[in-house]
């Protein structure tokens, strides 16, 4: 019987490829959903000058798909290996970033009216925008923390030596 090195087993698993492709598809759907809900005029669907409640909920659902798909794809890079503590913190950063983005996006729904919104319907104002950006930044940091740099750099060095 032929023995595989840990690197070959790590990169040749069919489940890793399937998970990575599935995560990429979920991320692509999430990105498209987020972009279309944030800028509906790009597809000829703008009906209001402000971002309303339904539009905001769809945008946050798209963000959930985007960050979840990114998590699935990057998690597949670990294969069967145990994740490092930094990767575990990255998973928590992704979750925390999404919760921050969710609560910031729905700030008017939860009773906040700091932006001086005199309208009765919730709107996406400057405070919600900043909170959403902070949440996205934390999600990005979490995804970067999950990348298995140690294993990827070892394999890259072996491939260049051949």
Secondary structure, 3 states (H helix, E strand, C coil): CCCCCHHHHHHCCHHHHHHHHHHHHHHHHHHHHHHHHHCHHHHCCCCCCCCCHHHHHHHHHHHHHHHHHHHHHHHHCCCCCCCCHHHHHHHHHHHHHHHHHHHHHCCCCCCCCCCCCCCCCCCCCHHHHHHHHHHHHHHHHHHHHHCCHHHHHHHHHHHHHC
